[in-house]
Amino acid sequence: MFGTWNKLLMLAAESQHVIDLRVAKCALGGVSALEEMQLMCAEKLEAGMVSASRLMTGCSIESVVDDYRGIVLANATRLARS
């Protein structure tokens, strides 16, 4: 149980880092900011649908959190490069 809570807390911290990177990118404006906002909205819709379907089919919350952390890490890596 504490492992799941730890993973949730890590997800929250990692997500905050991605939010910071996205806000900085969007503050610069331009086409790349618009593309980032569109990508973010599409990713959130997809992640919500995938997570809901996985939970309905019996996957554990921990596995869903692990998947989200992978997505957040990929976004952090991509945004840090730009």
N, C-alpha and C positions, 0 to 999 in steps of 0.2 A: 504494500500500500504506500509506503513512504517513497518507493521508487517512482510511482506514478506521480505523486505530488512534486517530487523533485523535478521530474521531466516537465510537468506543467509550469513550474516556476522558471525553469530554463527557457521554455518556449516563450513565456511572457517577456523575459529579458532580451532574448534574441529578436523577438518581434519588435520590441521597442527600438532596437538598433536599426532594423530595416525601415521602420517608420521615420526615424531621424534621417536616414540616407534618402528616402523618397521625398521628404519635405525639402531637403537641401536641393535635390534635383529639380523639383517643381518650382522652387523659388527662383531658379534661373530662367524659367519660362522657355518659350520657344516650342518647336515641334517635338523635341525629345521629351519635354515635360508632358505634353498632351499624350504622346505615345505611352509614357509611363503610367499615366492615370488610366488610360484605356486597358493596358495590360493588367494593372492592379485589379480593376473591376472584374475583368474576365477571369483572372486567377481566383478571386474570392468566390465568384459564383460556382466555378468548377470545383474548387476545394470543398465548398459547402455541400454540393450534391454528392460528391464522391464520399465524403465523410459520413453523411446521413445514410447513404446506401450501405456502406461498410458496417456501420453500427446496427442497421436493421437486419443485416445478414449474420450478425453474431460476432463480429470482430471486437477485440477488446479496445477499451478506451486508450490504453497504453500504446497499442499499435497505431491507432489513428494519430495520437500525439507524436509518435516517432515519424510518421509520414509528414506531418505538418512541419516538424523541425527540419526535415530534409529540404522541404520547399523553401522554408525561411533561410536556411543556409545558402541555397542556390541563389536566392534573391540578394542576400547580403554580398555574396561574392561578385555577382553581376553588377550591382550598384556601386560597389567599392572601386571597380575598375573604371567606371565612367566619371 
